Amino acid sequence: MSDPDFNLLVALDILLSEASVAGAARRLNLSTSAMSRTLSRLRDVTGDPILVRAGRNMVLTPWAEATRNRARRAVHEARAVLQPSTETFCARSLARLFTIRANDGFVVAFGPALIAAVADAAPDVCIRFAPKPEKTSRYLREGLVDLEIGVQSNMGPEIRLQRLFEDRFVGVVRKGHPLAKQAEIGVGDYVAWGHVVASPDGALHGSVDDALAELGTKRKIASVVPGFPTALSVALESDLIAMIP
């Protein structure tokens, strides 16, 4: 069974109030013929004549008389539901769990400050950072997380996006690494050494490799690790280069 047209509820309320097609048409700013068609639809939906002729006048049927107050209450209730909310948001009264999907680098860099700010504004709120092993908007779409942090694209119109900041990569090597002794590092120097790559999904190709391909070269990837903190640790204990945001 299909859902009814709730616009008919307003028309029914006015028809029952006026007990007249012409009077209801005036109140709804419709032509009499249009109001008559609406009455026909209401009769089909309800299975009741609603208005019947009694001499020169139209009168309500027993069903219509019994339904008049219910229809009026339903219209008032619907209008109240659709009114702008008058409630004001109070963060301090909020008590719930928020789940944020973000990589380890974001959590390390911004997690402590975010947790402190939330604790100050909403002391009964708990922030849960969920792992981000892959780039996908599925978790947001399915309501499994409240917020996703990262480089996002093709998220779809149903997901709201807001840019937080722009970031850039820097190359990191251990103290005493031959590259650290050079005043300038060229592309040839950069690709001459092995690299440790941070990739939650284990991919061997990323944006750095796209940029190198445009320059007609490529790097040697010696290791792939799940996150940037791990890549940094590996670089500091080896001769590998890590790209860290």
C-alpha positions as CSV (number, residue, x, y, z in Angstrom):
1,M,0.0,0.0,0.0
2,S,1.4,3.4,-1.0
3,D,1.7,6.3,1.4
4,P,-1.1,8.8,1.3
5,D,-0.7,12.3,-0.1
6,F,-0.5,14.3,3.2
7,N,-1.4,17.5,1.3
8,L,-4.9,16.1,1.2
9,L,-5.0,16.3,5.0
10,V,-5.0,20.1,4.9
11,A,-7.7,20.1,2.2
12,L,-9.8,17.7,4.3
13,D,-9.4,19.8,7.4
14,I,-10.7,22.9,5.5
15,L,-13.5,21.0,3.8
16,L,-14.7,19.7,7.1
17,S,-14.5,23.2,8.6
18,E,-16.3,24.9,5.8
19,A,-18.7,22.1,4.8
20,S,-18.6,23.7,1.4
21,V,-16.5,23.2,-1.7
22,A,-16.7,26.8,-2.7
23,G,-15.7,28.0,0.8
24,A,-12.8,25.6,1.0
25,A,-11.7,26.7,-2.5
26,R,-11.6,30.3,-1.4
27,R,-9.5,29.5,1.7
28,L,-7.0,27.4,-0.3
29,N,-6.9,30.0,-3.1
30,L,-8.1,27.3,-5.6
31,S,-10.7,27.3,-8.3
32,T,-14.0,25.6,-7.4
33,S,-13.3,22.9,-10.1
34,A,-9.9,22.2,-8.6
35,M,-11.4,21.9,-5.1
36,S,-14.0,19.5,-6.5
37,R,-11.2,17.3,-7.9
38,T,-9.6,17.3,-4.5
39,L,-12.8,16.3,-2.9
40,S,-13.0,13.4,-5.4
41,R,-9.5,12.3,-4.4
42,L,-10.4,12.5,-0.8
43,R,-13.5,10.3,-1.4
44,D,-11.4,7.7,-3.2
45,V,-8.8,7.7,-0.3
46,T,-11.3,7.6,2.6
47,G,-14.0,5.6,1.0
48,D,-16.6,8.1,2.3
49,P,-18.6,10.8,0.4
50,I,-17.5,13.4,3.1
51,L,-20.0,16.0,1.8
52,V,-23.5,15.1,0.6
53,R,-26.3,17.3,-0.7
54,A,-29.2,18.0,1.7
55,G,-31.7,20.2,-0.2
56,R,-29.9,23.2,-1.6
57,N,-26.9,22.8,0.8
58,M,-24.0,20.4,1.4
59,V,-23.7,18.7,4.8
60,L,-21.1,16.5,6.4
61,T,-21.5,12.7,6.5
62,P,-21.5,11.0,9.9
63,W,-17.9,9.9,9.2
64,A,-16.9,13.4,8.3
65,E,-18.5,14.8,11.5
66,A,-16.6,12.2,13.6
67,T,-13.4,12.9,11.8
68,R,-13.4,16.7,11.9
69,N,-11.6,17.2,15.2
70,R,-9.1,14.5,14.4
71,A,-8.2,16.1,11.1
72,R,-7.8,19.5,12.8
73,R,-5.5,18.1,15.5
74,A,-3.5,16.2,12.9
75,V,-2.9,19.4,10.8
76,H,-1.9,21.4,13.9
77,E,0.5,18.6,15.0
78,A,2.1,18.4,11.5
79,R,2.5,22.2,11.4
80,A,4.1,22.2,14.9
81,V,6.5,19.4,13.8
82,L,7.6,21.5,10.8
83,Q,8.2,24.7,12.8
84,P,11.9,25.8,13.3
85,S,13.3,24.4,16.5
86,T,13.5,26.8,19.4
87,E,15.9,24.6,21.4
88,T,19.4,25.9,21.9
89,F,22.4,23.5,21.9
90,C,24.3,23.1,25.1
91,A,27.5,21.2,24.7
92,R,28.0,20.8,28.5
93,S,24.8,18.8,28.7
94,L,25.8,16.4,25.9
95,A,26.7,12.9,26.9
96,R,27.6,10.6,24.1
97,L,30.4,8.8,22.2
98,F,31.8,10.4,19.0
99,T,33.8,8.2,16.6
100,I,36.4,9.8,14.4
101,R,38.1,7.9,11.6
102,A,41.6,9.2,11.1
103,N,45.1,8.0,10.5
104,D,47.8,7.8,13.2
105,G,49.5,10.9,12.0
106,F,46.4,13.1,12.7
107,V,45.8,11.5,16.1
108,V,49.4,12.1,17.1
109,A,49.5,15.7,15.9
110,F,46.0,16.9,16.9
111,G,44.5,14.2,19.2
112,P,45.7,15.6,22.5
113,A,44.5,19.2,21.8
114,L,41.2,17.9,20.4
115,I,40.5,15.7,23.5
116,A,41.4,18.6,25.8
117,A,39.1,21.0,23.9
118,V,36.2,18.6,24.0
119,A,36.7,17.8,27.7
120,D,36.5,21.5,28.4
121,A,33.4,22.2,26.3
122,A,31.6,18.9,26.8
123,P,33.0,17.0,29.8
124,D,30.6,14.0,29.3
125,V,31.6,13.3,25.7
126,C,34.1,10.6,24.8
127,I,36.1,10.7,21.6
128,R,36.9,7.4,20.0
129,F,39.5,7.3,17.2
130,A,38.9,4.5,14.8
131,P,41.6,3.0,12.6
132,K,41.7,3.9,9.0
133,P,43.1,0.9,7.1
134,E,41.6,2.0,3.7
135,K,40.3,5.0,1.9
136,T,36.5,4.6,1.7
137,S,33.4,6.6,2.6
138,R,31.5,3.5,3.5
139,Y,31.9,4.0,7.2
140,L,30.3,7.5,7.0
141,R,27.5,6.3,4.7
142,E,26.6,3.4,7.0
143,G,26.7,5.6,10.1
144,L,29.6,3.6,11.7
145,V,31.6,6.8,12.3
146,D,30.6,10.4,12.9
147,L,33.6,12.1,11.3
148,E,36.3,11.2,8.8
149,I,39.6,13.0,8.6
150,G,41.8,12.8,5.5
151,V,42.3,13.6,1.9
152,Q,38.8,13.0,0.5
153,S,37.5,12.9,-3.0
154,N,34.3,11.6,-4.8
155,M,32.4,11.4,-1.5
156,G,29.0,12.0,-3.0
157,P,26.4,14.8,-2.5
158,E,25.0,13.2,0.7
159,I,28.2,13.7,2.6
160,R,29.2,17.2,3.9
161,L,32.8,18.2,3.4
162,Q,34.8,20.9,5.0
163,R,38.5,21.7,4.4
164,L,40.4,21.9,7.7
165,F,43.9,22.7,6.4
166,E,46.4,22.2,3.7
167,D,49.4,20.0,4.3
168,R,52.7,19.2,2.6
169,F,55.2,16.3,2.8
170,V,58.7,16.6,4.0
171,G,61.5,14.1,3.5
172,V,62.9,12.6,6.7
173,V,66.3,10.8,7.1
174,R,68.3,9.7,10.1
175,K,70.9,11.9,11.7
176,G,74.2,11.4,9.9
177,H,72.6,10.2,6.7
178,P,74.6,11.3,3.6
179,L,71.7,13.3,2.3
180,A,71.6,15.3,5.5
181,K,75.1,16.6,4.8
182,Q,74.1,18.1,1.4
183,A,73.2,21.7,1.1
184,E,70.8,21.0,-1.7
185,I,69.0,17.7,-2.6
186,G,68.0,17.1,-6.2
187,V,65.6,14.6,-7.7
188,G,68.5,12.3,-8.6
189,D,69.7,12.4,-5.0
190,Y,66.2,11.7,-3.8
191,V,65.5,8.6,-5.9
192,A,69.0,7.2,-5.4
193,W,68.1,6.0,-1.9
194,G,65.5,3.5,-0.8
195,H,62.2,4.7,0.7
196,V,59.9,3.6,3.4
197,V,56.3,4.3,2.5
198,A,53.3,4.8,4.9
199,S,50.2,3.1,3.4
200,P,47.3,1.9,5.5
201,D,46.1,-0.4,2.7
202,G,49.6,-1.5,1.7
203,A,49.6,0.3,-1.7
204,L,53.0,0.6,-3.4
205,H,52.1,3.7,-5.4
206,G,51.0,7.1,-4.2
207,S,50.9,10.8,-4.9
208,V,54.7,11.1,-4.6
209,D,55.2,8.4,-7.2
210,D,52.7,10.3,-9.5
211,A,54.8,13.5,-9.1
212,L,58.1,11.6,-9.8
213,A,56.5,10.0,-12.9
214,E,55.8,13.4,-14.3
215,L,59.5,14.1,-13.9
216,G,60.4,11.0,-15.8
217,T,61.8,9.0,-12.9
218,K,60.8,6.8,-10.0
219,R,61.9,5.8,-6.5
220,K,62.8,2.4,-5.0
221,I,60.4,1.4,-2.3
222,A,62.2,-0.8,0.2
223,S,59.4,-1.1,2.8
224,V,55.7,-0.3,3.2
225,V,54.3,0.3,6.8
226,P,50.8,1.0,8.0
227,G,51.2,4.6,9.2
228,F,53.4,7.7,9.3
229,P,54.7,7.2,12.9
230,T,56.0,3.8,11.9
231,A,57.6,5.2,8.7
232,L,59.3,7.9,10.8
233,S,60.7,5.3,13.2
234,V,62.0,3.1,10.4
235,A,63.7,6.1,8.7
236,L,65.4,7.2,11.9
237,E,66.9,3.7,12.3
238,S,68.0,3.1,8.7
239,D,69.2,4.7,5.5
240,L,65.7,4.9,4.1
241,I,63.8,8.1,3.3
242,A,60.3,8.7,4.7
243,M,57.8,11.2,3.5
244,I,55.9,12.6,6.4
245,P,53.1,15.2,6.4
